[in-house]
Amino acid sequence: MTRDMSPKAKATTFYLITVGLCSAVALALRSQGQLAAVIAMLTPAVAVLLMQLVVTRDGYRRSGWSGLGVTRRPGVRLATAALVLPLGILGVSEAVLVASGLTDVHLPGLPGPLDLADLLISLVVVGAFVFAEEVGWRGYLLPLLVADGRPAPGARVGLLHGIFHLPIVFLASDAYLTEGSRWITVPVFLGVLTASGPIYAWLRQASGSVWPAVMAR
């Protein structure tokens, strides 16, 4: 296929492939929602490979991979911000809930050696799946929307990221957003991802790397 695609055309094609793959996973694993949700996290990375190797063929040149922000390591400042920002937001949220009386403070016990090993393994596994998502959203799609020149690319990627999950939400059973009214949980879910999109975008653009966004997730 052609290399002469505009950023908008590349972004649209990438997104359609990603949502198509996610929908196929949701339909194939309708009765195994949690498994479908995990496998769906891999589809943005698969879509990047299809774009790079089949659609645009940019991946056959070394320069075609450099824009993904995978090989560039973030500076200490951005890596620290990626870790501190989510903890700060979580801390403030929990403090508001405690102050409102809706919940109590529960401090977990210190992990033992075996628990710590399990935690480290879980972080590595979860990190790999998060990377598979972020290399698509902030690695591939965000630079295309920035190049397209329309306003608020970070928020737009966040919204598109949220919409991407909806086939799993509505087609696969017991995946997530299973409690409460979907008329409330789905808009809140989309709102949270849209609002957090500019934060992930700032981490990506300020560092030139996708890794701060992965760490923040």
PyMOL commands that place a pseudoatom at each C-alpha (Angstrom):
pseudoatom trace, name=CA, resn=MET, resi=1, chain=A, elem=C, hetatm=0, pos=[0.000, 0.000, 0.000]
pseudoatom trace, name=CA, resn=THR, resi=2, chain=A, elem=C, hetatm=0, pos=[0.935, 3.623, -0.268]
pseudoatom trace, name=CA, resn=ARG, resi=3, chain=A, elem=C, hetatm=0, pos=[3.321, 5.539, 1.970]
pseudoatom trace, name=CA, resn=ASP, resi=4, chain=A, elem=C, hetatm=0, pos=[1.647, 8.827, 0.992]
pseudoatom trace, name=CA, resn=MET, resi=5, chain=A, elem=C, hetatm=0, pos=[-0.971, 9.018, 3.718]
pseudoatom trace, name=CA, resn=SER, resi=6, chain=A, elem=C, hetatm=0, pos=[-1.780, 12.168, 5.665]
pseudoatom trace, name=CA, resn=PRO, resi=7, chain=A, elem=C, hetatm=0, pos=[-1.519, 12.102, 9.471]
pseudoatom trace, name=CA, resn=LYS, resi=8, chain=A, elem=C, hetatm=0, pos=[-5.323, 12.165, 9.646]
pseudoatom trace, name=CA, resn=ALA, resi=9, chain=A, elem=C, hetatm=0, pos=[-5.609, 9.181, 7.282]
pseudoatom trace, name=CA, resn=LYS, resi=10, chain=A, elem=C, hetatm=0, pos=[-3.007, 7.229, 9.245]
pseudoatom trace, name=CA, resn=ALA, resi=11, chain=A, elem=C, hetatm=0, pos=[-4.719, 8.039, 12.538]
pseudoatom trace, name=CA, resn=THR, resi=12, chain=A, elem=C, hetatm=0, pos=[-8.153, 7.050, 11.213]
pseudoatom trace, name=CA, resn=THR, resi=13, chain=A, elem=C, hetatm=0, pos=[-6.882, 3.795, 9.712]
pseudoatom trace, name=CA, resn=PHE, resi=14, chain=A, elem=C, hetatm=0, pos=[-4.998, 2.889, 12.880]
pseudoatom trace, name=CA, resn=TYR, resi=15, chain=A, elem=C, hetatm=0, pos=[-8.041, 3.541, 15.037]
pseudoatom trace, name=CA, resn=LEU, resi=16, chain=A, elem=C, hetatm=0, pos=[-10.408, 1.552, 12.842]
pseudoatom trace, name=CA, resn=ILE, resi=17, chain=A, elem=C, hetatm=0, pos=[-8.005, -1.407, 12.861]
pseudoatom trace, name=CA, resn=THR, resi=18, chain=A, elem=C, hetatm=0, pos=[-7.618, -1.215, 16.637]
pseudoatom trace, name=CA, resn=VAL, resi=19, chain=A, elem=C, hetatm=0, pos=[-11.336, -0.996, 17.376]
pseudoatom trace, name=CA, resn=GLY, resi=20, chain=A, elem=C, hetatm=0, pos=[-11.996, -3.740, 14.812]
pseudoatom trace, name=CA, resn=LEU, resi=21, chain=A, elem=C, hetatm=0, pos=[-9.503, -6.046, 16.509]
pseudoatom trace, name=CA, resn=CYS, resi=22, chain=A, elem=C, hetatm=0, pos=[-10.925, -5.227, 19.941]
pseudoatom trace, name=CA, resn=SER, resi=23, chain=A, elem=C, hetatm=0, pos=[-14.463, -5.944, 18.722]
pseudoatom trace, name=CA, resn=ALA, resi=24, chain=A, elem=C, hetatm=0, pos=[-13.338, -9.263, 17.239]
pseudoatom trace, name=CA, resn=VAL, resi=25, chain=A, elem=C, hetatm=0, pos=[-11.785, -10.239, 20.581]
pseudoatom trace, name=CA, resn=ALA, resi=26, chain=A, elem=C, hetatm=0, pos=[-14.955, -9.234, 22.433]
pseudoatom trace, name=CA, resn=LEU, resi=27, chain=A, elem=C, hetatm=0, pos=[-17.138, -11.312, 20.120]
pseudoatom trace, name=CA, resn=ALA, resi=28, chain=A, elem=C, hetatm=0, pos=[-14.821, -14.325, 20.163]
pseudoatom trace, name=CA, resn=LEU, resi=29, chain=A, elem=C, hetatm=0, pos=[-14.632, -14.321, 23.967]
pseudoatom trace, name=CA, resn=ARG, resi=30, chain=A, elem=C, hetatm=0, pos=[-18.104, -13.099, 24.868]
pseudoatom trace, name=CA, resn=SER, resi=31, chain=A, elem=C, hetatm=0, pos=[-18.434, -15.500, 27.795]
pseudoatom trace, name=CA, resn=GLN, resi=32, chain=A, elem=C, hetatm=0, pos=[-14.888, -14.831, 29.065]
pseudoatom trace, name=CA, resn=GLY, resi=33, chain=A, elem=C, hetatm=0, pos=[-14.952, -11.107, 29.628]
pseudoatom trace, name=CA, resn=GLN, resi=34, chain=A, elem=C, hetatm=0, pos=[-11.879, -10.826, 31.828]
pseudoatom trace, name=CA, resn=LEU, resi=35, chain=A, elem=C, hetatm=0, pos=[-9.747, -12.766, 29.363]
pseudoatom trace, name=CA, resn=ALA, resi=36, chain=A, elem=C, hetatm=0, pos=[-11.134, -10.649, 26.534]
pseudoatom trace, name=CA, resn=ALA, resi=37, chain=A, elem=C, hetatm=0, pos=[-10.191, -7.459, 28.401]
pseudoatom trace, name=CA, resn=VAL, resi=38, chain=A, elem=C, hetatm=0, pos=[-6.608, -8.661, 28.847]
pseudoatom trace, name=CA, resn=ILE, resi=39, chain=A, elem=C, hetatm=0, pos=[-6.170, -9.764, 25.231]
pseudoatom trace, name=CA, resn=ALA, resi=40, chain=A, elem=C, hetatm=0, pos=[-7.745, -6.520, 23.985]
pseudoatom trace, name=CA, resn=MET, resi=41, chain=A, elem=C, hetatm=0, pos=[-4.896, -4.607, 25.617]
pseudoatom trace, name=CA, resn=LEU, resi=42, chain=A, elem=C, hetatm=0, pos=[-2.574, -6.137, 23.011]
pseudoatom trace, name=CA, resn=THR, resi=43, chain=A, elem=C, hetatm=0, pos=[-4.584, -4.929, 20.026]
pseudoatom trace, name=CA, resn=PRO, resi=44, chain=A, elem=C, hetatm=0, pos=[-3.143, -1.373, 19.832]
pseudoatom trace, name=CA, resn=ALA, resi=45, chain=A, elem=C, hetatm=0, pos=[0.368, -2.842, 19.500]
pseudoatom trace, name=CA, resn=VAL, resi=46, chain=A, elem=C, hetatm=0, pos=[-0.865, -5.276, 16.850]
pseudoatom trace, name=CA, resn=ALA, resi=47, chain=A, elem=C, hetatm=0, pos=[-2.472, -2.365, 14.982]
pseudoatom trace, name=CA, resn=VAL, resi=48, chain=A, elem=C, hetatm=0, pos=[0.829, -0.449, 15.092]
pseudoatom trace, name=CA, resn=LEU, resi=49, chain=A, elem=C, hetatm=0, pos=[2.609, -3.429, 13.528]
pseudoatom trace, name=CA, resn=LEU, resi=50, chain=A, elem=C, hetatm=0, pos=[-0.039, -3.701, 10.822]
pseudoatom trace, name=CA, resn=MET, resi=51, chain=A, elem=C, hetatm=0, pos=[0.237, 0.006, 10.065]
pseudoatom trace, name=CA, resn=GLN, resi=52, chain=A, elem=C, hetatm=0, pos=[4.027, -0.057, 10.010]
pseudoatom trace, name=CA, resn=LEU, resi=53, chain=A, elem=C, hetatm=0, pos=[4.530, -3.284, 8.060]
pseudoatom trace, name=CA, resn=VAL, resi=54, chain=A, elem=C, hetatm=0, pos=[1.435, -3.572, 5.851]
pseudoatom trace, name=CA, resn=VAL, resi=55, chain=A, elem=C, hetatm=0, pos=[-0.465, -0.310, 5.435]
pseudoatom trace, name=CA, resn=THR, resi=56, chain=A, elem=C, hetatm=0, pos=[2.183, 2.427, 5.304]
pseudoatom trace, name=CA, resn=ARG, resi=57, chain=A, elem=C, hetatm=0, pos=[5.285, 0.197, 5.223]
pseudoatom trace, name=CA, resn=ASP, resi=58, chain=A, elem=C, hetatm=0, pos=[7.083, 2.841, 7.291]
pseudoatom trace, name=CA, resn=GLY, resi=59, chain=A, elem=C, hetatm=0, pos=[8.433, 0.043, 9.433]
pseudoatom trace, name=CA, resn=TYR, resi=60, chain=A, elem=C, hetatm=0, pos=[10.819, -1.079, 6.723]
pseudoatom trace, name=CA, resn=ARG, resi=61, chain=A, elem=C, hetatm=0, pos=[12.913, 1.993, 7.455]
pseudoatom trace, name=CA, resn=ARG, resi=62, chain=A, elem=C, hetatm=0, pos=[14.682, 2.563, 10.758]
pseudoatom trace, name=CA, resn=SER, resi=63, chain=A, elem=C, hetatm=0, pos=[13.339, 6.105, 10.868]
pseudoatom trace, name=CA, resn=GLY, resi=64, chain=A, elem=C, hetatm=0, pos=[9.818, 4.715, 10.718]
pseudoatom trace, name=CA, resn=TRP, resi=65, chain=A, elem=C, hetatm=0, pos=[10.138, 3.397, 14.263]
pseudoatom trace, name=CA, resn=SER, resi=66, chain=A, elem=C, hetatm=0, pos=[11.899, 6.346, 15.867]
pseudoatom trace, name=CA, resn=GLY, resi=67, chain=A, elem=C, hetatm=0, pos=[8.713, 8.409, 16.239]
pseudoatom trace, name=CA, resn=LEU, resi=68, chain=A, elem=C, hetatm=0, pos=[7.097, 5.856, 18.535]
pseudoatom trace, name=CA, resn=GLY, resi=69, chain=A, elem=C, hetatm=0, pos=[9.170, 7.004, 21.511]
pseudoatom trace, name=CA, resn=VAL, resi=70, chain=A, elem=C, hetatm=0, pos=[10.108, 3.459, 22.476]
pseudoatom trace, name=CA, resn=THR, resi=71, chain=A, elem=C, hetatm=0, pos=[13.898, 3.634, 22.312]
pseudoatom trace, name=CA, resn=ARG, resi=72, chain=A, elem=C, hetatm=0, pos=[14.319, 7.031, 23.964]
pseudoatom trace, name=CA, resn=ARG, resi=73, chain=A, elem=C, hetatm=0, pos=[14.624, 6.864, 27.734]
pseudoatom trace, name=CA, resn=PRO, resi=74, chain=A, elem=C, hetatm=0, pos=[12.858, 9.534, 29.823]
pseudoatom trace, name=CA, resn=GLY, resi=75, chain=A, elem=C, hetatm=0, pos=[14.828, 11.846, 32.063]
pseudoatom trace, name=CA, resn=VAL, resi=76, chain=A, elem=C, hetatm=0, pos=[14.704, 11.446, 35.823]
pseudoatom trace, name=CA, resn=ARG, resi=77, chain=A, elem=C, hetatm=0, pos=[12.384, 14.453, 36.164]
pseudoatom trace, name=CA, resn=LEU, resi=78, chain=A, elem=C, hetatm=0, pos=[9.731, 13.032, 33.862]
pseudoatom trace, name=CA, resn=ALA, resi=79, chain=A, elem=C, hetatm=0, pos=[10.069, 9.500, 35.226]
pseudoatom trace, name=CA, resn=THR, resi=80, chain=A, elem=C, hetatm=0, pos=[9.547, 10.870, 38.733]
pseudoatom trace, name=CA, resn=ALA, resi=81, chain=A, elem=C, hetatm=0, pos=[6.548, 12.922, 37.606]
pseudoatom trace, name=CA, resn=ALA, resi=82, chain=A, elem=C, hetatm=0, pos=[5.048, 9.840, 35.967]
pseudoatom trace, name=CA, resn=LEU, resi=83, chain=A, elem=C, hetatm=0, pos=[5.182, 7.990, 39.275]
pseudoatom trace, name=CA, resn=VAL, resi=84, chain=A, elem=C, hetatm=0, pos=[4.241, 10.857, 41.594]
pseudoatom trace, name=CA, resn=LEU, resi=85, chain=A, elem=C, hetatm=0, pos=[1.295, 12.332, 39.648]
pseudoatom trace, name=CA, resn=PRO, resi=86, chain=A, elem=C, hetatm=0, pos=[-0.975, 9.243, 39.833]
pseudoatom trace, name=CA, resn=LEU, resi=87, chain=A, elem=C, hetatm=0, pos=[-0.111, 8.728, 43.511]
pseudoatom trace, name=CA, resn=GLY, resi=88, chain=A, elem=C, hetatm=0, pos=[-0.918, 12.367, 44.238]
pseudoatom trace, name=CA, resn=ILE, resi=89, chain=A, elem=C, hetatm=0, pos=[-4.245, 12.196, 42.425]
pseudoatom trace, name=CA, resn=LEU, resi=90, chain=A, elem=C, hetatm=0, pos=[-5.112, 8.929, 44.195]
pseudoatom trace, name=CA, resn=GLY, resi=91, chain=A, elem=C, hetatm=0, pos=[-4.115, 10.390, 47.555]
pseudoatom trace, name=CA, resn=VAL, resi=92, chain=A, elem=C, hetatm=0, pos=[-6.266, 13.484, 47.107]
pseudoatom trace, name=CA, resn=SER, resi=93, chain=A, elem=C, hetatm=0, pos=[-9.217, 11.366, 45.941]
pseudoatom trace, name=CA, resn=GLU, resi=94, chain=A, elem=C, hetatm=0, pos=[-8.929, 9.061, 48.938]
pseudoatom trace, name=CA, resn=ALA, resi=95, chain=A, elem=C, hetatm=0, pos=[-8.609, 12.038, 51.293]
pseudoatom trace, name=CA, resn=VAL, resi=96, chain=A, elem=C, hetatm=0, pos=[-11.815, 13.544, 49.903]
pseudoatom trace, name=CA, resn=LEU, resi=97, chain=A, elem=C, hetatm=0, pos=[-13.664, 10.245, 50.356]
pseudoatom trace, name=CA, resn=VAL, resi=98, chain=A, elem=C, hetatm=0, pos=[-12.395, 9.828, 53.916]
pseudoatom trace, name=CA, resn=ALA, resi=99, chain=A, elem=C, hetatm=0, pos=[-13.332, 13.432, 54.779]
pseudoatom trace, name=CA, resn=SER, resi=100, chain=A, elem=C, hetatm=0, pos=[-16.821, 12.868, 53.381]
pseudoatom trace, name=CA, resn=GLY, resi=101, chain=A, elem=C, hetatm=0, pos=[-17.298, 9.806, 55.563]
pseudoatom trace, name=CA, resn=LEU, resi=102, chain=A, elem=C, hetatm=0, pos=[-17.915, 7.529, 52.594]
pseudoatom trace, name=CA, resn=THR, resi=103, chain=A, elem=C, hetatm=0, pos=[-14.959, 5.289, 53.431]
pseudoatom trace, name=CA, resn=ASP, resi=104, chain=A, elem=C, hetatm=0, pos=[-12.376, 4.584, 56.116]
pseudoatom trace, name=CA, resn=VAL, resi=105, chain=A, elem=C, hetatm=0, pos=[-8.597, 4.411, 55.970]
pseudoatom trace, name=CA, resn=HIS, resi=106, chain=A, elem=C, hetatm=0, pos=[-7.268, 0.863, 55.667]
pseudoatom trace, name=CA, resn=LEU, resi=107, chain=A, elem=C, hetatm=0, pos=[-3.491, 0.514, 55.730]
pseudoatom trace, name=CA, resn=PRO, resi=108, chain=A, elem=C, hetatm=0, pos=[-2.206, -2.767, 54.248]
pseudoatom trace, name=CA, resn=GLY, resi=109, chain=A, elem=C, hetatm=0, pos=[0.415, -4.762, 56.092]
pseudoatom trace, name=CA, resn=LEU, resi=110, chain=A, elem=C, hetatm=0, pos=[3.988, -4.817, 54.883]
pseudoatom trace, name=CA, resn=PRO, resi=111, chain=A, elem=C, hetatm=0, pos=[4.559, -7.505, 52.227]
pseudoatom trace, name=CA, resn=GLY, resi=112, chain=A, elem=C, hetatm=0, pos=[6.774, -10.460, 53.042]
pseudoatom trace, name=CA, resn=PRO, resi=113, chain=A, elem=C, hetatm=0, pos=[9.529, -11.754, 50.705]
pseudoatom trace, name=CA, resn=LEU, resi=114, chain=A, elem=C, hetatm=0, pos=[7.139, -14.013, 48.782]
pseudoatom trace, name=CA, resn=ASP, resi=115, chain=A, elem=C, hetatm=0, pos=[4.494, -11.282, 48.500]
pseudoatom trace, name=CA, resn=LEU, resi=116, chain=A, elem=C, hetatm=0, pos=[7.135, -8.852, 47.287]
pseudoatom trace, name=CA, resn=ALA, resi=117, chain=A, elem=C, hetatm=0, pos=[8.277, -11.293, 44.597]
pseudoatom trace, name=CA, resn=ASP, resi=118, chain=A, elem=C, hetatm=0, pos=[4.694, -11.759, 43.441]
pseudoatom trace, name=CA, resn=LEU, resi=119, chain=A, elem=C, hetatm=0, pos=[4.254, -7.997, 43.386]
pseudoatom trace, name=CA, resn=LEU, resi=120, chain=A, elem=C, hetatm=0, pos=[7.348, -7.499, 41.235]
pseudoatom trace, name=CA, resn=ILE, resi=121, chain=A, elem=C, hetatm=0, pos=[6.236, -10.216, 38.801]
pseudoatom trace, name=CA, resn=SER, resi=122, chain=A, elem=C, hetatm=0, pos=[2.776, -8.636, 38.600]
pseudoatom trace, name=CA, resn=LEU, resi=123, chain=A, elem=C, hetatm=0, pos=[4.293, -5.215, 37.893]
pseudoatom trace, name=CA, resn=VAL, resi=124, chain=A, elem=C, hetatm=0, pos=[6.373, -6.626, 35.046]
pseudoatom trace, name=CA, resn=VAL, resi=125, chain=A, elem=C, hetatm=0, pos=[3.430, -8.491, 33.498]
pseudoatom trace, name=CA, resn=VAL, resi=126, chain=A, elem=C, hetatm=0, pos=[1.014, -5.569, 33.879]
pseudoatom trace, name=CA, resn=GLY, resi=127, chain=A, elem=C, hetatm=0, pos=[3.682, -3.188, 32.573]
pseudoatom trace, name=CA, resn=ALA, resi=128, chain=A, elem=C, hetatm=0, pos=[4.074, -5.274, 29.424]
pseudoatom trace, name=CA, resn=PHE, resi=129, chain=A, elem=C, hetatm=0, pos=[0.346, -5.128, 28.692]
pseudoatom trace, name=CA, resn=VAL, resi=130, chain=A, elem=C, hetatm=0, pos=[0.178, -1.409, 29.469]
pseudoatom trace, name=CA, resn=PHE, resi=131, chain=A, elem=C, hetatm=0, pos=[3.092, -0.846, 27.095]
pseudoatom trace, name=CA, resn=ALA, resi=132, chain=A, elem=C, hetatm=0, pos=[1.165, -2.701, 24.371]
pseudoatom trace, name=CA, resn=GLU, resi=133, chain=A, elem=C, hetatm=0, pos=[-1.625, -0.155, 24.797]
pseudoatom trace, name=CA, resn=GLU, resi=134, chain=A, elem=C, hetatm=0, pos=[0.524, 2.945, 25.165]
pseudoatom trace, name=CA, resn=VAL, resi=135, chain=A, elem=C, hetatm=0, pos=[2.713, 2.259, 22.133]
pseudoatom trace, name=CA, resn=GLY, resi=136, chain=A, elem=C, hetatm=0, pos=[-0.520, 2.578, 20.185]
pseudoatom trace, name=CA, resn=TRP, resi=137, chain=A, elem=C, hetatm=0, pos=[-2.222, 5.492, 21.943]
pseudoatom trace, name=CA, resn=ARG, resi=138, chain=A, elem=C, hetatm=0, pos=[0.606, 7.783, 22.964]
pseudoatom trace, name=CA, resn=GLY, resi=139, chain=A, elem=C, hetatm=0, pos=[3.358, 6.225, 20.842]
pseudoatom trace, name=CA, resn=TYR, resi=140, chain=A, elem=C, hetatm=0, pos=[1.632, 6.093, 17.456]
pseudoatom trace, name=CA, resn=LEU, resi=141, chain=A, elem=C, hetatm=0, pos=[-1.693, 7.938, 17.549]
pseudoatom trace, name=CA, resn=LEU, resi=142, chain=A, elem=C, hetatm=0, pos=[-0.824, 11.028, 19.606]
pseudoatom trace, name=CA, resn=PRO, resi=143, chain=A, elem=C, hetatm=0, pos=[1.978, 12.290, 17.282]
pseudoatom trace, name=CA, resn=LEU, resi=144, chain=A, elem=C, hetatm=0, pos=[-0.376, 11.864, 14.313]
pseudoatom trace, name=CA, resn=LEU, resi=145, chain=A, elem=C, hetatm=0, pos=[-3.104, 13.958, 15.945]
pseudoatom trace, name=CA, resn=VAL, resi=146, chain=A, elem=C, hetatm=0, pos=[-0.525, 16.589, 16.911]
pseudoatom trace, name=CA, resn=ALA, resi=147, chain=A, elem=C, hetatm=0, pos=[0.698, 16.685, 13.305]
pseudoatom trace, name=CA, resn=ASP, resi=148, chain=A, elem=C, hetatm=0, pos=[-2.906, 16.973, 12.105]
pseudoatom trace, name=CA, resn=GLY, resi=149, chain=A, elem=C, hetatm=0, pos=[-3.018, 20.354, 13.841]
pseudoatom trace, name=CA, resn=ARG, resi=150, chain=A, elem=C, hetatm=0, pos=[-6.406, 20.140, 15.526]
pseudoatom trace, name=CA, resn=PRO, resi=151, chain=A, elem=C, hetatm=0, pos=[-6.784, 21.353, 19.122]
pseudoatom trace, name=CA, resn=ALA, resi=152, chain=A, elem=C, hetatm=0, pos=[-6.525, 19.232, 22.279]
pseudoatom trace, name=CA, resn=PRO, resi=153, chain=A, elem=C, hetatm=0, pos=[-4.849, 16.131, 20.823]
pseudoatom trace, name=CA, resn=GLY, resi=154, chain=A, elem=C, hetatm=0, pos=[-4.183, 14.733, 24.297]
pseudoatom trace, name=CA, resn=ALA, resi=155, chain=A, elem=C, hetatm=0, pos=[-7.841, 14.857, 25.302]
pseudoatom trace, name=CA, resn=ARG, resi=156, chain=A, elem=C, hetatm=0, pos=[-8.882, 13.444, 21.927]
pseudoatom trace, name=CA, resn=VAL, resi=157, chain=A, elem=C, hetatm=0, pos=[-6.561, 10.462, 22.359]
pseudoatom trace, name=CA, resn=GLY, resi=158, chain=A, elem=C, hetatm=0, pos=[-7.954, 9.977, 25.864]
pseudoatom trace, name=CA, resn=LEU, resi=159, chain=A, elem=C, hetatm=0, pos=[-11.525, 9.930, 24.553]
pseudoatom trace, name=CA, resn=LEU, resi=160, chain=A, elem=C, hetatm=0, pos=[-10.627, 7.565, 21.705]
pseudoatom trace, name=CA, resn=HIS, resi=161, chain=A, elem=C, hetatm=0, pos=[-8.841, 5.349, 24.205]
pseudoatom trace, name=CA, resn=GLY, resi=162, chain=A, elem=C, hetatm=0, pos=[-12.020, 5.215, 26.276]
pseudoatom trace, name=CA, resn=ILE, resi=163, chain=A, elem=C, hetatm=0, pos=[-14.291, 4.460, 23.319]
pseudoatom trace, name=CA, resn=PHE, resi=164, chain=A, elem=C, hetatm=0, pos=[-11.919, 1.657, 22.321]
pseudoatom trace, name=CA, resn=HIS, resi=165, chain=A, elem=C, hetatm=0, pos=[-12.931, -0.216, 25.493]
pseudoatom trace, name=CA, resn=LEU, resi=166, chain=A, elem=C, hetatm=0, pos=[-16.656, -0.134, 24.780]
pseudoatom trace, name=CA, resn=PRO, resi=167, chain=A, elem=C, hetatm=0, pos=[-16.832, -3.338, 22.682]
pseudoatom trace, name=CA, resn=ILE, resi=168, chain=A, elem=C, hetatm=0, pos=[-15.441, -5.217, 25.676]
pseudoatom trace, name=CA, resn=VAL, resi=169, chain=A, elem=C, hetatm=0, pos=[-17.821, -3.410, 28.036]
pseudoatom trace, name=CA, resn=PHE, resi=170, chain=A, elem=C, hetatm=0, pos=[-20.954, -4.129, 25.999]
pseudoatom trace, name=CA, resn=LEU, resi=171, chain=A, elem=C, hetatm=0, pos=[-20.161, -7.373, 24.178]
pseudoatom trace, name=CA, resn=ALA, resi=172, chain=A, elem=C, hetatm=0, pos=[-18.126, -9.419, 26.668]
pseudoatom trace, name=CA, resn=SER, resi=173, chain=A, elem=C, hetatm=0, pos=[-19.659, -10.537, 29.946]
pseudoatom trace, name=CA, resn=ASP, resi=174, chain=A, elem=C, hetatm=0, pos=[-18.179, -9.680, 33.345]
pseudoatom trace, name=CA, resn=ALA, resi=175, chain=A, elem=C, hetatm=0, pos=[-15.227, -7.715, 31.967]
pseudoatom trace, name=CA, resn=TYR, resi=176, chain=A, elem=C, hetatm=0, pos=[-15.455, -4.330, 33.699]
pseudoatom trace, name=CA, resn=LEU, resi=177, chain=A, elem=C, hetatm=0, pos=[-17.947, -1.554, 34.454]
pseudoatom trace, name=CA, resn=THR, resi=178, chain=A, elem=C, hetatm=0, pos=[-20.243, -4.340, 35.567]
pseudoatom trace, name=CA, resn=GLU, resi=179, chain=A, elem=C, hetatm=0, pos=[-21.609, -2.608, 38.678]
pseudoatom trace, name=CA, resn=GLY, resi=180, chain=A, elem=C, hetatm=0, pos=[-24.113, 0.223, 38.675]
pseudoatom trace, name=CA, resn=SER, resi=181, chain=A, elem=C, hetatm=0, pos=[-25.986, 1.774, 35.802]
pseudoatom trace, name=CA, resn=ARG, resi=182, chain=A, elem=C, hetatm=0, pos=[-24.133, 1.884, 32.488]
pseudoatom trace, name=CA, resn=TRP, resi=183, chain=A, elem=C, hetatm=0, pos=[-25.792, 5.276, 31.894]
pseudoatom trace, name=CA, resn=ILE, resi=184, chain=A, elem=C, hetatm=0, pos=[-23.576, 6.550, 34.727]
pseudoatom trace, name=CA, resn=THR, resi=185, chain=A, elem=C, hetatm=0, pos=[-20.472, 4.344, 34.722]
pseudoatom trace, name=CA, resn=VAL, resi=186, chain=A, elem=C, hetatm=0, pos=[-19.718, 4.592, 30.995]
pseudoatom trace, name=CA, resn=PRO, resi=187, chain=A, elem=C, hetatm=0, pos=[-19.833, 8.426, 30.789]
pseudoatom trace, name=CA, resn=VAL, resi=188, chain=A, elem=C, hetatm=0, pos=[-17.739, 8.672, 33.968]
pseudoatom trace, name=CA, resn=PHE, resi=189, chain=A, elem=C, hetatm=0, pos=[-15.247, 6.163, 32.533]
pseudoatom trace, name=CA, resn=LEU, resi=190, chain=A, elem=C, hetatm=0, pos=[-14.990, 8.129, 29.285]
pseudoatom trace, name=CA, resn=GLY, resi=191, chain=A, elem=C, hetatm=0, pos=[-14.706, 11.399, 31.201]
pseudoatom trace, name=CA, resn=VAL, resi=192, chain=A, elem=C, hetatm=0, pos=[-11.855, 10.111, 33.366]
pseudoatom trace, name=CA, resn=LEU, resi=193, chain=A, elem=C, hetatm=0, pos=[-9.847, 8.849, 30.383]
pseudoatom trace, name=CA, resn=THR, resi=194, chain=A, elem=C, hetatm=0, pos=[-10.506, 12.058, 28.436]
pseudoatom trace, name=CA, resn=ALA, resi=195, chain=A, elem=C, hetatm=0, pos=[-9.429, 14.222, 31.375]
pseudoatom trace, name=CA, resn=SER, resi=196, chain=A, elem=C, hetatm=0, pos=[-6.297, 12.150, 31.999]
pseudoatom trace, name=CA, resn=GLY, resi=197, chain=A, elem=C, hetatm=0, pos=[-5.359, 12.185, 28.308]
pseudoatom trace, name=CA, resn=PRO, resi=198, chain=A, elem=C, hetatm=0, pos=[-3.606, 15.601, 28.459]
pseudoatom trace, name=CA, resn=ILE, resi=199, chain=A, elem=C, hetatm=0, pos=[-1.497, 14.415, 31.405]
pseudoatom trace, name=CA, resn=TYR, resi=200, chain=A, elem=C, hetatm=0, pos=[-0.281, 11.344, 29.520]
pseudoatom trace, name=CA, resn=ALA, resi=201, chain=A, elem=C, hetatm=0, pos=[0.230, 13.493, 26.427]
pseudoatom trace, name=CA, resn=TRP, resi=202, chain=A, elem=C, hetatm=0, pos=[2.350, 15.975, 28.366]
pseudoatom trace, name=CA, resn=LEU, resi=203, chain=A, elem=C, hetatm=0, pos=[4.514, 13.162, 29.735]
pseudoatom trace, name=CA, resn=ARG, resi=204, chain=A, elem=C, hetatm=0, pos=[4.926, 11.762, 26.222]
pseudoatom trace, name=CA, resn=GLN, resi=205, chain=A, elem=C, hetatm=0, pos=[5.704, 15.054, 24.519]
pseudoatom trace, name=CA, resn=ALA, resi=206, chain=A, elem=C, hetatm=0, pos=[7.918, 16.536, 27.231]
pseudoatom trace, name=CA, resn=SER, resi=207, chain=A, elem=C, hetatm=0, pos=[10.082, 13.416, 27.379]
pseudoatom trace, name=CA, resn=GLY, resi=208, chain=A, elem=C, hetatm=0, pos=[9.914, 12.332, 23.740]
pseudoatom trace, name=CA, resn=SER, resi=209, chain=A, elem=C, hetatm=0, pos=[9.346, 8.865, 25.161]
pseudoatom trace, name=CA, resn=VAL, resi=210, chain=A, elem=C, hetatm=0, pos=[6.339, 6.624, 25.655]
pseudoatom trace, name=CA, resn=TRP, resi=211, chain=A, elem=C, hetatm=0, pos=[7.729, 5.180, 28.897]
pseudoatom trace, name=CA, resn=PRO, resi=212, chain=A, elem=C, hetatm=0, pos=[6.532, 7.935, 31.280]
pseudoatom trace, name=CA, resn=ALA, resi=213, chain=A, elem=C, hetatm=0, pos=[2.981, 7.341, 30.087]
pseudoatom trace, name=CA, resn=VAL, resi=214, chain=A, elem=C, hetatm=0, pos=[3.458, 3.607, 30.703]
pseudoatom trace, name=CA, resn=MET, resi=215, chain=A, elem=C, hetatm=0, pos=[4.754, 4.287, 34.218]
pseudoatom trace, name=CA, resn=ALA, resi=216, chain=A, elem=C, hetatm=0, pos=[1.878, 6.675, 34.962]
pseudoatom trace, name=CA, resn=ARG, resi=217, chain=A, elem=C, hetatm=0, pos=[-0.697, 4.067, 33.976]
for i in range(1, 217): cmd.bond("trace and resi %d" % i, "trace and resi %d" % (i + 1))
show_as sticks, trace
zoom trace
